[in-house]
Amino acid sequence: MNEYQITFFVDNANASAHLAQPLNRVAKKFKSTLHIINVTQNRVAELTKSVAILQAGLQQGDLCQITAIGIDAELACFVIKDMIAEHFTVVGSHINYEFSSQLAERLPQICPPCEIKWHYAKAHTELTKFECLKGLAQLIHPIHPDELILAFIKREERSSTCVTPGIALPHVMFSGVDHISIAVIANEKSMDWASKMGDVHLAIALVMPEKPTREQIIAATNLTRNLLTDQMAERLLLTKSSVDLQALLMYAMSRLLA
């Protein structure tokens, strides 16, 4: 069964006290399994338990998700989303596009320390590793992608860029960019990345200028280190909404998680 998510940012930790009981009562009305996940603190609690919000340990600045799996999971998220929006900042509210800079404007609190160009595509067919790398390069450099494709291939020849089961992070320094560019291809069909870790479902291309600034290096380092945490990797793989996916990546580049 598919997992449905509500991704939200805690801007007032005191709101937890007002939300705990109503959320617990509503969660018990659904047949689906509901959890609250504090991505920042690496905490998980079952929403039907009265101490769920307490166990999740929500603090100001935390990025969290409520997840639902079951026959009425989509309905559960639809109902609970309004409750969450009364107390916290729901990431996907009022946004109907895919990756863009507008999310950074609306949620400056989850922004990385430097400007980033965002690109996203969802694959609806089987892709080889080369086809995926070509797609990532075309997202970043649609007019002249050949040099970037070659840079990705040369990097893969040194070693596979699969960093954790299910996720690849092809990364290069490239003269054709002034800012960090992130391009993501999500694919429900597995992609063979020639890695002992197995196949890939999420390819995240990280392209940096040849002479990166200190802030750009920090953002890239935060991302690579956070991808090695089980919680962040799992959330990225399971999150279906492209807007929520961008929020998770922005957050992962803005700070080191626990």
HELIX and SHEET records of a PDB file:
HELIX    1   1 ALA A   15  ALA A   27  1                                  13    
HELIX    2   2 ALA A   52  ALA A   56  1                                   5    
HELIX    3   3 ALA A   73  HIS A   87  1                                  15    
HELIX    4   4 GLN A  102  ARG A  106  1                                   5    
HELIX    5   5 PRO A  108  ILE A  110  5                                   3    
HELIX    6   6 LYS A  129  ILE A  140  1                                  12    
HELIX    7   7 ASP A  146  ARG A  158  1                                  13    
HELIX    8   8 ARG A  214  ASN A  226  1                                  13    
HELIX    9   9 ASP A  230  LEU A  238  1                                   9    
HELIX   10  10 SER A  242  SER A  254  1                                  13    
SHEET    1   A 5 ARG A  43  GLU A  46  0                                        
SHEET    2   A 5 THR A  33  ASN A  38 -1                                        
SHEET    3   A 5 LEU A  63  ILE A  69 -1                                        
SHEET    4   A 5 GLU A   3  PHE A   9 -1                                        
SHEET    5   A 5 THR A  89  VAL A  90 -1                                        
SHEET    1   B 5 ILE A 116  ALA A 123  0                                        
SHEET    2   B 5 ILE A 180  MET A 191  1                                        
SHEET    3   B 5 VAL A 200  PRO A 209 -1                                        
SHEET    4   B 5 GLY A 166  ALA A 168  1                                        
SHEET    5   B 5 CYS A 162  THR A 164 -1                                        
SHEET    1   C 4 ILE A 116  ALA A 123  0                                        
SHEET    2   C 4 ILE A 180  MET A 191  1                                        
SHEET    3   C 4 VAL A 200  PRO A 209 -1                                        
SHEET    4   C 4 HIS A 171  PHE A 174  1                                        
END                                                                             
